[in-house]
Amino acid sequence: MNAQTARFLAVSFLGFVPILTSICLGQDSSKDATSASEDSASENSASENPRQHEWPQLKGNSGFTGLSSDDSVKPPLKLLWSYRLDGDASGDAGAGVIVADGKVFVPVANSHSIVALDANSGRFYWEHREQSIGQIGYLGHAPVPAYHRGRVILEQRRQSSGVIALDAETGAVQWQQALSPHGKDMNRGGLPVANGMVYCSEGGPDPALSTLDVATGKRVWRTPLGGDVGEYAIGPTVAGGRVFVSTRANTRRGPKPDNFRGAITAFDAKSGEILWRRKNIYSWSPMASDGKVLVCPMWSSPDEKLYLLDCVTGETIWAKTRVANHYNPPITFTKELLLYQPWGPKLHAMSRTTGDPQWIFHNEFTSAGCCTPAVSGQYAYIGTSVPKRSGDLESLRGFRLADTPSDTGKYGTLNAIDLSTGKSVWRFPTTNTVCGDPAIAYGRLYFASRDGRVYCCVPAEPDERMTPEAKDKSPPAPKSRVAQLLSTRRDQAEQPGTDWPMQGGGPDRVGVKGVTLKPPLKLAWKFDTRGRVLTSAAIVRGVVYASSESGKIVAVDAGRGQKVWELDTGQPVRCSPAVAGKLVYCGSDNGILYALDARTGKPIWQFEAGGPIQASPAVVGDVIVFGANDHNLYALDRRTGRKLWNFRTSRFCVQAPPVIHGDRVFAAGWADWVWCLDLKTGKPVWQSFIPVSIEAVSWYHDQLWVRSPYYVVELDAAKGTWLRIAEASYGYGGMAFAGDRLFQSGVQGQYGTEGATFVSLDGKSGPPPEQVAPTLKGVGMMTPQPLKEAAELESMATPLVLGDDLCIATLEGKVVLSDFDGKLLWNYELGGPSHASPTAADGLLIVGCDDGNLYAFREAQQVK
């Protein structure tokens, strides 16, 4: 779908004009989905029976019980695939994922979107952007979508109120229906779907329960609730042929008794007839029911109890005084237990029969928990939160955890709890809080983390590794051999300004000097790679080398835009090519690094890693260094492909392209640590802690610069100590440098800035905030400055410096030239969003696009 089609989908809705775009790129394209192994992608195939054991709505069903009919998901588990989103995967207290129709649907708060992935492989299907998903300022409590008969149902609760139905195959809008904008339930929840209808609560002075036809969006019936039960209508729950709705007054606390007013009302699910009502018992978030009993957690009321009610009569079976400060929605059922996760580090198990406590799972290291469990057989799967002493890891307090990084597995984990004992028997470490509820479908476990990834795990054998490991076990080469290879001079050296040989322009990853292009630019040609282009191109000696998620590595004539050769790897390629001498180097998700003849594309040698290769290689002399998603950083003889050494990081995923400067390699795993390694031996010199995840590394002004999703950090290159820190917009693009300025891009996060910003490296820096002063003693705080058009420059790509101008490829689907202050000078509308970092050399600008095309631009007077 092109950008014009996406803009056509923009609609005026209840007086608002939300940003509403749908990006469909087909089943063969994919975004940063990282297969754990090539062979494991066929295990437990979702296509064998796509309707069996799905998780199509909040907590798996319209009763929100969290109990799966699939009891096969048993620990230990291993990673099948992971996928990198454009934003925080859940937001604070955010939504979970749903799985249906062979797809995983993920709401992403700070990118205001929902993403559809292949449930079997993690491949990208489509992304729908809708401004009402998530919230500016506070990103949590995004509603969970629902799936029914080929449609994905989204609830609008932020800038407008309504329901949108998307085509599950394409992401295109099928219908939308407005709801009352008053008395909206802003807590985490989701619209239940049953009987071919979507059930919606509407608040305000005339609260009601409404139903919409799933196929058309037309109202089926609307039953008023009356004005004496409160004007805030909580999302409904559907089970056993009944609908249950809680209503309450519009304030939490206050001096007047009227503030504690509400009720639970039960309806016939098909006709809307009111069956019973219990006044002064009400919840603040969706309730849970299996059709026999209804669980209602009271909060912020005189009677803060947990009620179990009979679904048929509404009578109280039992009521228990709460044991924590409030309840998260909704409570999970098992056959014998009720599981509830208050806001805090404890998961409580109670007897369904009596309400008596059975056990407590207490993650003593964390301070909070927003995730509620999903149950498969004898195991409950639940995520854990952040450490007590840090709070949100996105804040500067995350730097306190240098002595307890996330790879210790004490926080940000997904746990399997044995229901008979309440003990954790398995855990998978992510790098941040797991807020959203997990899903169980197709014999797998799906979940998202605030580290920006979606994960899929499958049952493993007891002796199997949880994440991929290196396959090459050969010993390292002698130090003298590596030194000899480093001293080799190539016959065909790349020329600065004329060539752009690797991601970041060179092994320092700071761009290429001497490249200028003055606007206006004109399209010289475009080349269809047949798959999304998420990588940056190399430009060497009149040839453009690129890769795409079609699985192909291609060479294109820079002058005419015609194909020179292509190599099909059979798996998506998310590694930017590097060129040295007569060879092109590029990794694939099939776990192979290819060395190809630059003239013909013929493979010269291959090196097999244990997982996908996505961290673009750096080349110095006859040594090539790259990272793979098998924990390892590798150095090879670039002529033969023989391993010189490997260094195992603490995380399976290596994303940041390594930097080589002098006799040092600077590299990072997915999280926690930046490493300085001896280039000749691969042995560590120092390591430095960076919270959450590490997206990019660069060498500039004789210091090391590191990009996380939330900060830019300057490190002492000799010791690895923190020198200065600046806030950043949420993103995973790299950094660009010009004079005393550092440029970075991103989108709005819960912390930090929004859009493209710059930091003055020669400017004054202030002291750290008082609450983190002991941790960051002596560290300077730099102040980021937004570019003038920062909001229009939201991007996940690395900015490109072109003389005195800046080039950014945006998520809106434009390539933009601005001056260093952000004044727009020129732009061109692409055929879709762009995630690829632009590159330029020899008067040519190359930008990859999600529509599968490489776009080539020259100065207008040079294009005939």
DRENPA-214593 format. One record per residue (C-alpha): y, x, z; residue in one letter. Coordinates in steps of 0.25 Angstrom, whole numbers, padded with zeros to 4 digits, always signed. Layout:
BEGIN
YXZA ...
//
This chain:
BEGIN
+0000+0000+0000M +0013+0006-0004N +0026+0006+0004A +0032-0006-0004Q +0020-0015+0000T +0021-0010+0014A +0036-0014+0015R +0033-0028+0008F +0024-0031+0021L +0037-0030+0030A +0040-0044+0035V +0050-0051+0043S +0043-0057+0056F +0050-0065+0067L +0063-0059+0064G +0058-0045+0064F +0055-0036+0052V +0043-0027+0057P +0039-0015+0049I +0026-0020+0043L +0018-0011+0033T +0004-0010+0029S -0002+0002+0024I -0015+0001+0017C -0022+0013+0011L -0036+0009+0009G -0049+0012+0015Q -0051+0026+0010D -0038+0031+0016S -0037+0036+0030S -0028+0042+0041K -0031+0052+0051D -0045+0048+0054A -0053+0059+0059T -0068+0058+0057S -0075+0065+0068A -0086+0069+0058S -0089+0066+0044E -0103+0060+0047D -0100+0052+0059S -0091+0043+0051A -0103+0035+0046S -0108+0032+0060E -0107+0018+0065N -0101+0014+0052S -0092+0002+0054A -0095-0003+0040S -0110-0006+0044E -0106-0019+0051N -0090-0020+0051P -0091-0033+0059R -0100-0028+0070Q -0094-0024+0083H -0079-0024+0080E -0067-0023+0089W -0057-0032+0081P -0047-0035+0092Q -0041-0031+0105L -0053-0027+0114K -0063-0031+0103G -0062-0046+0103N -0053-0058+0105S -0057-0059+0120G -0052-0044+0122F -0065-0041+0130T -0066-0026+0125G -0081-0028+0125L -0088-0024+0112S -0101-0030+0107S -0105-0016+0102D -0112-0008+0114D -0115+0004+0105S -0103+0012+0108V -0108+0021+0119K -0104+0035+0124P -0104+0046+0120P -0095+0044+0108L -0090+0053+0097K -0077+0053+0088L -0080+0047+0075L -0065+0047+0070W -0051+0047+0074S -0038+0043+0067Y -0024+0048+0069R -0013+0037+0069L +0001+0037+0067D +0004+0034+0081G +0000+0032+0095D -0013+0025+0094A -0011+0015+0105S +0003+0016+0111G +0004+0015+0126D -0005+0004+0131A -0008+0001+0116G -0018-0006+0107A -0032-0003+0104G -0039-0003+0091V -0048-0013+0084I -0060-0011+0075V -0064-0021+0064A -0068-0022+0050D -0072-0008+0050G -0058-0003+0054K -0050+0001+0066V -0036-0005+0068F -0027+0003+0076V -0013-0002+0081P -0003+0010+0082V +0009+0007+0091A +0019+0018+0087N +0017+0017+0072S +0017+0002+0073H +0005+0001+0065S -0010-0003+0064I -0020+0006+0057V -0033+0002+0051A -0044+0013+0051L -0058+0013+0046D -0067+0011+0058A -0078+0020+0053N -0070+0033+0049S -0055+0031+0054G -0050+0030+0040R -0036+0024+0038F -0036+0010+0031Y -0022+0005+0033W -0010+0005+0043E -0001-0007+0045H +0013-0004+0051R +0020-0015+0059E +0032-0013+0068Q +0027-0023+0079S +0015-0014+0082I +0019-0005+0094G +0032-0006+0100Q +0044+0004+0100I +0046+0010+0113G +0033+0006+0119Y +0021+0007+0110L +0010+0001+0118G +0003-0013+0119H +0002-0014+0104A -0007-0026+0101P -0022-0023+0096V -0024-0029+0082P -0036-0039+0079A -0045-0040+0067Y -0051-0052+0061H -0057-0055+0047R -0050-0044+0039G -0037-0045+0047R -0030-0037+0057V -0021-0045+0067I -0009-0038+0073L +0000-0044+0083E +0015-0042+0082Q +0022-0041+0096R +0033-0031+0095R +0044-0033+0085Q +0039-0046+0081S +0028-0056+0085S +0017-0061+0077G +0003-0058+0071V +0000-0050+0058I -0013-0050+0050A -0017-0037+0042L -0027-0036+0032D -0038-0027+0038A -0041-0020+0025E -0027-0016+0021T -0017-0019+0033G -0009-0028+0024A -0002-0040+0031V -0010-0053+0029Q -0002-0062+0038W +0008-0063+0050Q +0012-0073+0059Q +0024-0074+0069A +0022-0077+0084L +0032-0080+0095S +0040-0067+0098P +0041-0072+0113H +0032-0069+0125G +0024-0058+0117K +0013-0051+0124D +0016-0036+0123M +0004-0031+0130N -0008-0025+0123R -0016-0035+0116G -0021-0041+0103G -0022-0054+0096L -0036-0060+0097P -0043-0065+0084V -0054-0076+0085A -0058-0088+0077N -0050-0084+0065G -0037-0084+0073M -0027-0075+0079V -0023-0079+0094Y -0009-0076+0098C -0001-0079+0110S +0014-0082+0109E +0023-0082+0120G +0037-0086+0123G +0042-0100+0128P +0031-0107+0121D +0019-0098+0122P +0007-0101+0114A -0006-0097+0109L -0007-0096+0094S -0018-0093+0083T -0016-0088+0069L -0026-0089+0058D -0032-0075+0056V -0032-0077+0040A -0018-0083+0038T -0010-0080+0051G -0007-0095+0052K -0006-0102+0065R -0019-0110+0069V -0014-0116+0082W -0004-0113+0093R -0005-0118+0107T +0007-0118+0117P +0004-0112+0130L +0016-0118+0138G +0028-0113+0144G +0024-0112+0158D +0014-0101+0157V +0023-0089+0153G +0030-0085+0140E +0022-0072+0138Y +0009-0075+0130A -0002-0064+0131I -0011-0062+0120G -0023-0071+0119P -0038-0069+0121T -0049-0076+0114V -0063-0077+0118A -0074-0088+0120G -0066-0098+0111G -0054-0097+0120R -0041-0091+0120V -0034-0085+0132F -0019-0083+0133V -0011-0078+0145S +0004-0081+0146T +0014-0076+0157R +0028-0075+0160A +0037-0066+0153N +0040-0056+0165T +0030-0047+0172R +0037-0047+0186R +0049-0054+0192G +0054-0061+0205P +0051-0075+0199K +0037-0081+0200P +0038-0087+0186D +0036-0073+0181N +0022-0074+0185F +0018-0085+0176R +0007-0086+0166G -0006-0092+0162A -0019-0090+0155I -0022-0101+0144T -0036-0103+0137A -0036-0110+0123F -0047-0114+0114D -0048-0103+0104A -0049-0112+0092K -0040-0124+0095S -0030-0118+0105G -0032-0129+0115E -0029-0124+0129I -0041-0124+0138L -0036-0119+0151W -0025-0112+0158R -0023-0103+0170R -0009-0102+0175K -0004-0090+0183N -0016-0081+0178I -0011-0073+0166Y -0012-0059+0159S -0002-0050+0154W -0011-0045+0142S -0023-0051+0134P -0035-0056+0143M -0049-0054+0140A -0061-0064+0138S -0075-0064+0134D -0075-0079+0132G -0081-0081+0146K -0071-0075+0155V -0056-0071+0154L -0050-0059+0161V -0035-0060+0164C -0028-0048+0171P -0015-0053+0178M -0004-0043+0179W +0010-0043+0184S +0008-0056+0191S +0006-0061+0206P -0009-0062+0203D -0013-0049+0197E -0027-0051+0196K -0038-0050+0186L -0044-0064+0182Y -0057-0068+0176L -0056-0082+0171L -0067-0091+0165D -0064-0093+0150C -0068-0108+0150V -0061-0113+0162T -0050-0102+0166G -0055-0102+0180E -0055-0089+0188T -0068-0081+0189I -0062-0070+0197W -0049-0063+0199A -0047-0049+0204K -0034-0042+0209T -0030-0032+0200R -0032-0017+0203V -0022-0010+0194A -0008-0012+0189N -0011-0020+0177H -0021-0023+0167Y -0022-0019+0153N -0027-0029+0142P -0037-0034+0141P -0049-0032+0151I -0062-0028+0145T -0076-0035+0147F -0090-0030+0148T -0102-0039+0151K -0101-0036+0166E -0087-0030+0168L -0072-0032+0166L -0065-0019+0163L -0050-0018+0165Y -0040-0006+0163Q -0027-0008+0171P -0016+0001+0168W -0021+0014+0174G -0033+0023+0174P -0044+0014+0179K -0053+0005+0171L -0059-0006+0180H -0072-0013+0179A -0074-0027+0186M -0086-0036+0186S -0085-0048+0176R -0092-0057+0186T -0084-0054+0199T -0072-0045+0195G -0077-0034+0205D -0074-0020+0202P -0085-0012+0196Q -0079+0002+0193W -0067+0009+0189I -0065+0019+0178F -0054+0028+0183H -0048+0039+0174N -0041+0046+0185E -0033+0056+0176F -0025+0045+0168T -0014+0036+0173S -0016+0023+0164A -0024+0016+0154G -0021+0006+0144C -0035+0005+0137C -0045-0006+0140T -0059-0003+0138P -0069-0007+0126A -0083-0009+0130V -0096-0006+0122S -0109-0008+0129G -0109+0000+0142Q -0096+0007+0140Y -0081+0004+0141A -0072+0013+0132Y -0058+0015+0137I -0046+0024+0135G -0039+0032+0146T -0024+0035+0147S -0015+0046+0151V -0015+0056+0163P -0007+0052+0175K +0002+0064+0175R +0007+0062+0161S +0008+0048+0157G +0009+0046+0142D +0005+0058+0135L +0016+0055+0125E +0027+0059+0135S +0030+0073+0139L +0022+0071+0151R +0010+0073+0142G +0013+0088+0143F +0008+0088+0158R -0006+0087+0153L -0007+0102+0148A -0018+0104+0160D -0025+0091+0156T -0025+0089+0141P -0031+0077+0135S -0044+0085+0131D -0048+0084+0145T -0052+0070+0143G -0045+0065+0155K -0035+0055+0148Y -0034+0049+0134G -0049+0047+0133T -0058+0035+0128L -0068+0033+0139N -0082+0027+0139A -0084+0020+0153I -0098+0017+0157D -0097+0002+0162L -0108+0004+0172S -0101+0015+0179T -0086+0015+0175G -0087+0030+0171K -0082+0036+0159S -0094+0042+0151V -0087+0047+0138W -0073+0049+0134R -0065+0053+0122F -0052+0061+0123P -0040+0057+0115T -0026+0064+0118T -0019+0052+0124N -0021+0038+0130T -0031+0029+0124V -0023+0016+0126C -0029+0006+0116G -0042-0001+0118D -0054+0005+0111P -0063-0003+0101A -0078-0003+0100I -0083-0006+0086A -0094-0002+0076Y -0100+0006+0087G -0088+0014+0089R -0076+0016+0098L -0062+0016+0093Y -0050+0019+0101F -0036+0024+0099A -0028+0034+0108S -0013+0037+0110R -0016+0050+0103D -0014+0043+0090G -0029+0042+0086R -0039+0032+0084V -0053+0036+0088Y -0067+0031+0084C -0079+0036+0092C -0094+0033+0090V -0106+0035+0099P -0111+0049+0099A -0124+0056+0103E -0123+0063+0117P -0122+0077+0112D -0112+0073+0101E -0098+0079+0101R -0087+0068+0103M -0078+0075+0093T -0081+0084+0081P -0083+0099+0083E -0083+0111+0074A -0095+0113+0064K -0093+0128+0061D -0098+0136+0073K -0097+0149+0067S -0091+0161+0076P -0076+0165+0073P -0073+0176+0063A -0069+0190+0069P -0054+0191+0072K -0053+0202+0062S -0058+0193+0051R -0048+0183+0053V -0037+0193+0054A -0041+0198+0040Q -0040+0184+0034L -0026+0182+0040L -0021+0195+0034S -0025+0190+0020T -0014+0188+0010R -0016+0177+0000R -0014+0179-0015D -0007+0165-0017Q +0002+0164-0005A +0009+0150-0003E +0024+0151-0005Q +0034+0144+0005P +0042+0133-0002G +0033+0134-0014T +0020+0130-0007D +0016+0121+0005W +0002+0127+0008P -0002+0119+0021M +0002+0108+0030Q +0015+0112+0037G +0018+0122+0025G +0012+0134+0032G +0004+0138+0044P +0016+0137+0053D +0017+0122+0049R +0032+0122+0048V +0034+0118+0034G +0038+0127+0022V +0052+0133+0021K +0060+0133+0008G +0055+0119+0003V +0067+0110-0001T +0067+0097-0008L +0081+0090-0010K +0081+0075-0011P +0080+0066-0019P +0066+0069-0022L +0058+0062-0032K +0043+0059-0033L +0036+0069-0042A +0022+0063-0041W +0012+0057-0032K -0003+0059-0031F -0013+0049-0026D -0023+0056-0017T -0031+0043-0014R -0029+0044+0001G -0019+0044+0012R -0012+0058+0012V -0009+0062+0027L -0008+0077+0024T +0002+0086+0019S +0001+0093+0005A +0000+0107+0002A +0009+0112-0010I +0005+0126-0016V +0007+0132-0030R +0011+0119-0036G -0001+0111-0031V -0001+0100-0020V -0013+0100-0011Y -0015+0087-0003A -0026+0079+0004S -0028+0064+0007S -0037+0054+0015E -0044+0052+0002S -0052+0064+0006G -0046+0073-0006K -0039+0086-0006I -0030+0086-0019V -0022+0096-0027A -0010+0090-0035V -0001+0097-0045D +0012+0098-0038A +0020+0096-0051G +0013+0084-0057R +0005+0078-0046G -0008+0078-0053Q -0021+0081-0046K -0026+0096-0047V -0039+0093-0039W -0045+0086-0028E -0056+0087-0018L -0062+0075-0011D -0067+0079+0003T -0073+0065+0006G -0065+0063+0019Q -0050+0061+0022P -0042+0073+0021V -0031+0074+0032R -0029+0089+0031C -0017+0095+0023S -0021+0105+0013P -0018+0120+0015A -0017+0130+0003V -0019+0145+0004A -0021+0154-0008G -0030+0147-0018K -0036+0137-0008L -0033+0124-0002V -0038+0120+0012Y -0040+0106+0017C -0048+0099+0027G -0054+0085+0027S -0059+0075+0036D -0073+0079+0032N -0072+0091+0041G -0071+0101+0029I -0060+0111+0027L -0059+0113+0011Y -0054+0126+0004A -0051+0122-0010L -0047+0130-0022D -0033+0126-0024A -0034+0126-0039R -0046+0118-0041T -0049+0111-0027G -0063+0117-0027K -0069+0119-0013P -0069+0134-0009I -0075+0132+0005W -0076+0122+0016Q -0076+0122+0031F -0082+0111+0039E -0076+0107+0052A -0082+0097+0062G -0071+0087+0059G -0060+0083+0050P -0050+0094+0046I -0036+0088+0047Q -0027+0100+0052A -0022+0107+0040S -0026+0121+0038P -0016+0133+0040A -0019+0146+0032V -0015+0160+0035V -0020+0171+0027G -0035+0168+0024D -0036+0160+0037V -0036+0145+0037I -0034+0137+0051V -0036+0122+0052F -0041+0111+0062G -0052+0101+0062A -0055+0089+0070N -0067+0096+0076D -0058+0102+0087H -0057+0115+0080N -0046+0124+0073L -0053+0133+0062Y -0049+0146+0056A -0056+0149+0043L -0056+0160+0032D -0048+0152+0021R -0056+0159+0010R -0070+0156+0015T -0069+0145+0025G -0076+0153+0035R -0072+0150+0050K -0064+0161+0057L -0063+0153+0070W -0061+0140+0076N -0054+0135+0088F -0059+0122+0096R -0047+0113+0101T -0049+0103+0112S -0048+0091+0102R -0057+0087+0091F -0045+0084+0082C -0036+0095+0076V -0024+0089+0069Q -0012+0099+0069A -0013+0109+0058P -0014+0123+0064P -0002+0133+0064V -0004+0148+0061I +0007+0158+0065H +0004+0172+0066G -0009+0175+0072D -0009+0161+0079R -0015+0147+0076V -0008+0136+0083F -0016+0123+0083A -0020+0111+0091A -0031+0101+0093G -0028+0086+0093W -0022+0086+0107A -0018+0094+0119D -0018+0109+0114W -0010+0117+0104V -0018+0131+0103W -0013+0144+0099C -0025+0152+0093L -0027+0166+0088D -0027+0165+0073L -0038+0176+0072K -0047+0171+0082T -0044+0156+0085G -0044+0159+0100K -0033+0152+0108P -0020+0159+0112V -0014+0147+0120W -0014+0132+0120Q -0003+0122+0123S -0004+0108+0127F +0002+0096+0119I -0001+0082+0124P -0007+0071+0116V -0009+0077+0102S -0005+0089+0093I +0000+0085+0079E +0006+0098+0073A +0009+0112+0076V +0020+0121+0070S +0026+0135+0071W +0041+0136+0070Y +0051+0145+0076H +0040+0154+0082D +0035+0143+0091Q +0024+0132+0090L +0028+0118+0088W +0018+0107+0091V +0019+0092+0088R +0012+0081+0096S +0014+0066+0093P +0025+0066+0103Y +0031+0080+0105Y +0035+0093+0098V +0032+0105+0106V +0036+0119+0105E +0026+0129+0110L +0028+0144+0113D +0019+0150+0102A +0015+0161+0111A +0011+0154+0123K +0010+0139+0119G +0020+0134+0130T +0028+0122+0128W +0043+0126+0124L +0049+0113+0119R +0046+0099+0117I +0052+0088+0109A +0048+0073+0108E +0043+0069+0094A +0040+0056+0087S +0026+0051+0087Y +0019+0058+0076G +0009+0069+0071Y +0017+0075+0060G +0021+0090+0061G +0034+0096+0063M +0044+0102+0053A +0054+0112+0055F +0068+0116+0050A +0077+0126+0056G +0078+0122+0071D +0073+0108+0069R +0059+0102+0071L +0056+0089+0064F +0045+0079+0067Q +0041+0065+0063S +0034+0054+0069G +0035+0039+0074V +0039+0033+0086Q +0030+0035+0098G +0030+0030+0113Q +0037+0043+0116Y +0046+0052+0108G +0055+0050+0095T +0053+0042+0083E +0052+0046+0069G +0057+0060+0063A +0064+0069+0073T +0069+0084+0074F +0070+0093+0085V +0080+0105+0086S +0073+0117+0089L +0085+0125+0093D +0091+0114+0101G +0092+0113+0116K +0080+0108+0124S +0080+0101+0137G +0071+0101+0149P +0059+0092+0149P +0060+0078+0157P +0058+0079+0172E +0045+0072+0172Q +0038+0083+0164V +0047+0095+0168A +0036+0102+0176P +0026+0101+0164T +0037+0105+0154L +0044+0115+0162K +0052+0124+0153G +0049+0116+0140V +0062+0111+0132G +0063+0097+0127M +0069+0096+0113M +0075+0083+0109T +0071+0077+0095P +0081+0071+0086Q +0077+0059+0077P +0080+0061+0062L +0091+0051+0058K +0080+0042+0051E +0069+0045+0061A +0064+0031+0061A +0062+0031+0046E +0055+0044+0047L +0043+0040+0055E +0032+0050+0050S +0019+0056+0054M +0021+0068+0044A +0027+0081+0046T +0042+0082+0041P +0045+0092+0030L +0057+0101+0029V +0063+0102+0015L +0075+0111+0017G +0085+0104+0024D +0078+0090+0023D +0066+0084+0030L +0055+0076+0023C +0046+0066+0030I +0035+0057+0025A +0036+0044+0033T +0026+0033+0038L +0035+0023+0031E +0031+0029+0018G +0042+0038+0014K +0045+0052+0012V +0059+0055+0017V +0069+0067+0015L +0080+0068+0026S +0089+0079+0031D +0086+0085+0044F +0093+0075+0052D +0085+0063+0046G +0095+0058+0035K +0087+0053+0024L +0089+0059+0011L +0077+0054+0002W +0065+0046+0004N +0053+0041-0005Y +0044+0030-0002E +0029+0033-0003L +0018+0024-0005G +0014+0023+0010G +0016+0030+0023P +0015+0045+0023S +0008+0053+0034H +0008+0066+0026A +0018+0077+0029S +0026+0081+0016P +0026+0095+0010T +0034+0102+0000A +0034+0114-0008A +0039+0119-0022D +0049+0107-0023G +0038+0096-0021L +0037+0087-0009L +0023+0081-0006I +0021+0069+0003V +0007+0062+0005G +0007+0047+0008C -0003+0037+0014D -0004+0030+0000D -0012+0042-0004G -0001+0049-0013N +0005+0063-0013L +0020+0061-0016Y +0027+0073-0023A +0042+0074-0023F +0052+0084-0030R +0067+0084-0030E +0072+0073-0040A +0077+0083-0050Q +0063+0090-0051Q +0056+0077-0054V +0056+0073-0069K 
//
